[in-house]
Amino acid sequence: MGRVRLLTVAACWVIAAACLAFPLVDIAFAWTDTAPKRLFVLVVLVALLSAAVWAARTVRRGPLRSLPLAVLLVAFAHEGVQRLTRARHLGARPERSEGVEESLLRPITTTDLVTQFYEVESSALTVERLRVAQISDLHVGPRIPKAYFEAALDSVVTRSPDLILMTGDYVSRRENMPLLSEVLPGRLHAPLGVFAVLGNHDWWTDPDGVRQIITSAGITLLSGRCLRLPDAVGRVTVCGTETPWGPKLDAPFSSADLSLVLSHTPDNIYDLSALGASVVFSGHLHGGQARIPGFGALVIPSRYGRRFEQGHFRVAETDLFVSTGLGADEPPLRIYCRPDIIVVDFVRPR
């Protein structure tokens, strides 16, 4: 077998192995962050890549010879279906962005914060504009400078939001909770309040401890419940679900209200849309945290893959906003994936 042909065959086997590995890694991301999870991911990657190298050197004949091509065809077909579904749900692009610009020459984007501005019409408002700012996935820890988190939270307030929403994952480890206690209090305030839900890492770490820090900072937790904003604003409710880790929402939303729902994971979007939610704010996916320019994320901890990886989407009559988050975890590094703050201006129909 010629050298070029051998390298081509080897590449096909390795890529096919990667196509099998990534869905398994996605599944592992839903597990509690423990040593067995890391060991599982490592074993899967080593086993599949080792098998691919062995097969590339030894499998020359028989049905296994076509296995890489079959795997790649299935992966290609799945990606095509996902892209079509994503295109069907894709919403508007940001009205504008402020912050560090994307650049192929700047692959490490761990602290390259950007604010994405959107506008959505709502007839439920009596005011001309209701500005909502969303932040998600702080993952506060010592491996990202404390000053970055402080500046990011401070920048939210400079956008003059009427309402601030926090969609979970404030810490990943118990030992980082004192740092959250230093960073969070006194920084976030808005005329109509600051509201939050917990994320999976908060539940896995210390949910009661995280709740105490959040409420001590003057932030209202919405764990499976709704609150109505003052009538002077309009018919607006703010709700929170922590499904599948905590309390959920199961009562239908009023079609007359602008219902703003906090859900750490966007995987709840279809259920919430069926209940009549107007808008869902989510995070959890980190935009993949490591992205390939022009392709997107490689690993996404979602049952829907990369369908809702970041940005604005429409599912039936429900708007979905998915933040890439502020922090990074395991590893604390972002590649071609900027952290973001989402600002949505709800306005009366023109």
Secondary structure, 3 states (H helix, E strand, C coil): CCHHHHHHHHHHHHHHHHHHHHHHHHHHCCCCCCHHHHHHHHHHHHHHHHHHHHHHHHCCCCHHHHHHHHHHHHHHHHHHHHHHHHHHHECCCCCEEEECCCCCCCCECCCCCEEEEEEEECCCECCCEEEEEEECCCCCCCCCCHHHHHHHHHHHHHCCCCEEEECCCCCCCHHHHHHHHHHCCCCCCCCCCEEECCCHHHHHHCHHHHHHHHHHCCCEECCCEEEECCCCCECEEEEEECCCCCCCCCCCCCCCCEEEEEECCHHHHHHHHHCCCCEEEECCCHHHCEEECCCEECCCCCCCCCCCCCEEEEECCEEEEECCCCCCCCCCCCECCCCEEEEEEEECCC
